[in-house]
Amino acid sequence: MGLSVLLLNQIISMVLMALAGYALGRFSLVTGEQSRVLSYICVYLAMPCSLIVSFGGQREVEKLEGLALGLAAAVGIHILFLSAGKLLSKGKYGLTNEEQASVLYNNAGNLIIPIVRSVLGAEYVIYTTPYLLVQNTLIWTHGQALMGGRQELNIKQILTTPAIIGIITGLVIFIMRIPLPTPLYTAMEGLGGCIAPLSMLIIGIIFSELDLRQILLYRRIYLVSLIRLLLLPLFSVLVLLGLKRIWPHSDSTNILTVNLLCSIGPTASLMTQQAQLFHNPNVKYVSAINVLTTFICAITMPVVMAAFLTLI
């Protein structure tokens, strides 16, 4: 079965999980505030566990080469994104700072990791780590400046995010070749497998408490969603096709596919959190972009992936 079909099936299953969460919220069985507990479990436990166990297994040399390819892809994609964001912000009708942040930084963590696990396999989650490293560094410098904070390198803020802690822990285990006891590995693998249902239940519960009609009234939200979900992902395809031709690797197609998945997701929910943190007056608009792009990506992601797999 083709990867684009597997992706479509996985997205459909995740939408169904979200609908289950929506039903819980609509029938007042779980409130948005109560779903914060699920968010903590997902972000602080399931995601780090998934990342740590992805560094297990053999073929260390091939993994290191694959990580180097993934890092080159992540850097190339973000350079292109930043250049496009700067260009699109010019002129009377250019993107605002909030819109720039919303199109440049996307959900490459709790939404994409379960898709990678299901479509390619748990062993490919490791190749999400270069993208997460690059994006987290930019979010807490350039991204926070766009949202109203100061553009300074906050090492502590970057290193203490759960995803980065998971990546660093996994790297140490990987480089030092530290064997994890079987019960511990099995437990962490099981917890990592919970990331998809937890993430989608949370999204569904949050959706149940939102006024979707109000979200659709923002006139520029459709332009921002188009840029985030189609324009920039198509640029990503070009970067990855170029790397495929100049960087030989035995598993380059799958590694580059992981990077594409990381770059075509909806706006990162962290943008809404930063808007709140820095008292941005347009926080509701930023949140609306996050909601709408999360909804629409179920359609755009398989389309972009099909185009990539046809060309590669």
Residue, then its C-alpha position, 0 to 999 in steps of 0.5 A: m500500500g502506498l505511503s500516501v494511502l497509509l497516511l490518509n488512512q492514519i489521518i482518518s483514524m486520527v480524525l475519528m479519535a478527535l471526534a470521540g473527544y469532541a463527543l466527550g466535550r459536547f456531552s459535558l463528560v470532559t471539559g476543556e480544563q479537565s483535558r489539561v491533564l491529558s495534555y500534561i501526560c501527552v507532552y511530558l510523558a508520551m512524547p519524550c518516551s516515544l523519542i527516547v525509544s526511537f534511538g534504540g536498535q542497531r545500525e548505528v552508522e546508518k542512523l547517524e548518517g540519516l540524522a545528518l541528512g535529516l538535519a540538512a533537510a531541516v535547516g534547508i526547509h527553515i531557511l526557505f521558510l524564513s526567507a518566504g516569511k520575510l518576503l510575504s511580510k512586505g507591502k501594505y497587505g503583507l503578513t503581520n508578525e502573528e501571521q508570520a509566526s503562524v505560517l512559519y512554525n507548525n506542529a511537528g511534535n505531538l501530531i506528527i510523531p504518531i503519524v510517523r509511528s503508524v505510517l513508517g514505523a516507530e524506528y523512524v521517529i528518530y528522524t523527527t529529532p533534527y527538525l524538532l531541534v531546529q524548530n524549537t531553537l527558532i521558536w524560542t528566538h525568532g518566534q517569540a520576537l514575532m509574538g511580542g517577546r525579545q529575540e534572544l537565545n534562551i538556552k534554558q527555555i530550549l533545553t527544558t522543553p519535554a521534546i528536547i529533553g527526550i531527544i537529549t536523553g535518547l542521544v546519550i543512550f544512543i551514543m553511549r550504547i546504554p542498554l535499556p532493561t527490557p521492562l523499562y523499554t517495553a513500558m516506555e514504548g507503550l507510553g510512547g504509543c499513547i501519543a496519537p489517541l491522547s493528542m486527538l482526544i485533546i484536540g476534539i475536546i477543545f474543539s467542542e468548546l469553540d465557536l467555529r462560526q466566529i473563527l470563520l469570520y476572520r477574513r485573512i485566516y484563509l490566506v494564512s491557512l493556504i500559505r501554511l498548509l500548501l504554499l510552504p509545504l510545496f517549497s519543502v518538497l522542492v528542498l527535499l527533492g534537491l537533497k535526494r539528488i545530491w545526498p545519497h543514502s540507502d534510506s533517503t526516501n523515508i528519511l526525507t518523507v519524515n522531514l516532509l511530514c514534519s513541515i506540512g502540519p498545522t500551526a503549532s499550538l505553541m504560537t497561541q501559548q506564546a501569544q498569551l505569554f507575551h500578552n499579544p492583543n491578537v491571541k484569539y486570532v492566533s488561536a483561530i489559525n491554529v484551530l482552522t489549520t488543524f482541521i484543514c490539514a486532514i485534507t492537505m497533508p495527503v495531497v502534498m505527500a502524494a505529490f512528493l512521492t510522485l516526484i521523488 
